[in-house]
């Protein structure tokens, strides 16, 4: 049996399955057919129903994944064969030639301007935009150049213009260009396979009935996404083929059993109105099939805007005047400047080929087949080969993420005996020794971030201003600092002992910039992020001058703080390898079973007298899971029981199980809530929902963490939700939810230690007199009042912080009247200096 | 000069600000503190003995002016 997994497809599902497996201790081989990763999510602008920026969300995750030493990323490649059986598959992968050695290419782009073959349509942008014969495939990782063999004159004719040595070769300092490169074949031995090959728009002849590829200014929804995207060929400005910005755009959602098409149209229409509030926007549809409450809410929100929703039975499209499109429906006519067709989604063509190669018969729609009678969404007809995301059926990104977690859970349970066996430890950190008294030497990196930042403020003026500030030794303007290339390169010169980044939000990018900072050889806590995107360009998008002035102020404040930062060391916290699952629901039992099969201790608590009494028990899957649970020695089932108080923190919780009035306290590393039923044991002292800061919505479902990529997470780290705790869902979906939550928990409790941020409370003993004002407000109950003796037999007081429990929220710092306690990395003097720096100028 | 606060077995102890010349003197003081319900620890540095103590307060009473705002 092998401790590694092959994941095919690097869209959101494949990436998430890979990330989950790495967290659980399995090596991953991720194969992607395109030269860069991200799938369709990298091509779209905003995600529904949260309206989050897709590329801002996925890019940091891409970079974190590709920086993991246990991740083998094989892009521009396809799986040739999969032989063997569950636990021991032999996989052959064919790598297509890039004609550029990715190990040598530094993404400097020096080869691009010298290439004489230009104006080539960009595949990533569906033919829009222009590139050279040597180019990047997309703005996403891996940022390595590649040569188009069908257009490169040197490959086609043996000469580049009149030159025998192509100018790209002469321009390439690291000698990365290799014209002799041939397709290569590599073999991997893995224990399981996850297929995450995604979906594509159905662009058959039937679309031509609606003028597609026949009449100008008619495009598909995915093509339109590239026009909306700030990283697209028009920098986020929607333009027609004649460069005109359309004042009217109409969507036609072709009949489709999935709600994804309709939701895509709604999201795109809202994005269009956001850019041009005066534009006339209509959505024509035959059906919407909105099955989820949040989809319905998103639609309701859209209805409150100026979007016209029109239900139709049929549609006729004709060429209009001035490049416009004439639409006829139900005896009505509409002239629009742009028509966006939203076709049904089908499995990718490569998925169908792959199904044949590995012996999985496609079903009638072309999706991967299953064993007769097995309707589990993740299963295929072959044991050890799982499917997730839109390769299973079209779905939204959050549902794809849940399935990816479930697939990782299935693979993890199968390969549990080999967990960690193929993992290599992270490389030793070699960090520049920095003392607080050292003269600060600041490297400043300002990201252009497409038009997100550079398009909405005067970035050159900001750079010039920043360069004039004290201690700033160098200012680097970079297209995307988050790719880490420039940051690492400049830090490795060892000329800088502080780093400040003017870019995106720390909320989404801090972990990534921490990683780049340490890969450059600087302690991560000597890095500061100034959020130019959210705080300047997004909120002041209509006033470039004000956005620039605010950016200057924020940079000045950031530099004041950066100068004072001190290196800190992470805290290692041991983990309890056990999990509490609350609720014997379909999601609860499937979660418990997967964790039990993965070799972890599980405590499953159900308020009914017996699991067989749960209402879904007549379901075949539920029956099987209950049977298997009764045989699994790792799962301890408490029926007729509830949960009392809970305390602790990720990796180390304590909880009370209350049965027949008796309390049993258990130690667990993670908690999963799998029911919306009241599972609280009556107590005057409190209950686990309050203890763990869990909140419910108006329908009594639990409210999770914000963000489409976190559908199973609570805000309290180490606590997850699934199934009927989140929503009314089918039994099968609940089972998948439960398996997904099992993966989230396994990513914590399969580890021996967790790293905890050192940005937690620190008591200044010289100032603290034990007044106790900080104790009660602490939400983590991390502060204890202690007394101690003085030599003269008087008694003094102070407080003690439990570092393992402290969350670094800063409530204690805010309540202390004597500056007797602060959060490391957020000292009061940092803020004083920052505020002073604003006051000094104004 | 010893540190004001020190950790022993993961718990915070505070120095009593005294310096004891002999182990016997320190022991006597420690016994006294222990009799008053304090946990105690002693370290030796350059021939001198320093005593650390702690006692968890279970009944919390707020003291002094509350924080502003």
HADDOCK unambig.tbl for C-alpha pairs under 7 A between the chains (distance, minus, plus):
assign (segid A and resid 771 and name CA) (segid B and resid 62 and name CA) 5.55 0.50 0.50
assign (segid A and resid 771 and name CA) (segid B and resid 63 and name CA) 4.63 0.50 0.50
assign (segid A and resid 771 and name CA) (segid B and resid 64 and name CA) 6.43 0.50 0.50
assign (segid A and resid 772 and name CA) (segid B and resid 62 and name CA) 5.40 0.50 0.50
assign (segid A and resid 772 and name CA) (segid B and resid 63 and name CA) 6.95 0.50 0.50
assign (segid A and resid 773 and name CA) (segid B and resid 62 and name CA) 6.17 0.50 0.50
assign (segid A and resid 785 and name CA) (segid B and resid 56 and name CA) 6.10 0.50 0.50
assign (segid A and resid 785 and name CA) (segid B and resid 57 and name CA) 5.50 0.50 0.50
assign (segid A and resid 786 and name CA) (segid B and resid 54 and name CA) 6.18 0.50 0.50
assign (segid A and resid 786 and name CA) (segid B and resid 55 and name CA) 5.37 0.50 0.50
assign (segid A and resid 786 and name CA) (segid B and resid 56 and name CA) 4.44 0.50 0.50
assign (segid A and resid 786 and name CA) (segid B and resid 57 and name CA) 5.35 0.50 0.50
assign (segid A and resid 787 and name CA) (segid B and resid 54 and name CA) 5.57 0.50 0.50
assign (segid A and resid 787 and name CA) (segid B and resid 55 and name CA) 5.05 0.50 0.50
assign (segid A and resid 787 and name CA) (segid B and resid 56 and name CA) 6.31 0.50 0.50
assign (segid A and resid 787 and name CA) (segid B and resid 57 and name CA) 6.58 0.50 0.50
assign (segid A and resid 788 and name CA) (segid B and resid 14 and name CA) 6.16 0.50 0.50
assign (segid A and resid 788 and name CA) (segid B and resid 53 and name CA) 5.28 0.50 0.50
assign (segid A and resid 788 and name CA) (segid B and resid 54 and name CA) 4.66 0.50 0.50
assign (segid A and resid 788 and name CA) (segid B and resid 55 and name CA) 6.27 0.50 0.50
assign (segid A and resid 789 and name CA) (segid B and resid 16 and name CA) 5.54 0.50 0.50
assign (segid A and resid 789 and name CA) (segid B and resid 53 and name CA) 6.25 0.50 0.50
assign (segid A and resid 790 and name CA) (segid B and resid 16 and name CA) 4.21 0.50 0.50
assign (segid A and resid 790 and name CA) (segid B and resid 17 and name CA) 6.39 0.50 0.50
assign (segid A and resid 791 and name CA) (segid B and resid 16 and name CA) 5.14 0.50 0.50
assign (segid A and resid 791 and name CA) (segid B and resid 17 and name CA) 6.04 0.50 0.50
assign (segid A and resid 791 and name CA) (segid B and resid 18 and name CA) 5.25 0.50 0.50
assign (segid A and resid 800 and name CA) (segid B and resid 12 and name CA) 6.38 0.50 0.50
assign (segid A and resid 815 and name CA) (segid B and resid 67 and name CA) 5.79 0.50 0.50
assign (segid A and resid 816 and name CA) (segid B and resid 67 and name CA) 6.20 0.50 0.50
assign (segid A and resid 817 and name CA) (segid B and resid 66 and name CA) 6.76 0.50 0.50
assign (segid A and resid 817 and name CA) (segid B and resid 67 and name CA) 4.55 0.50 0.50
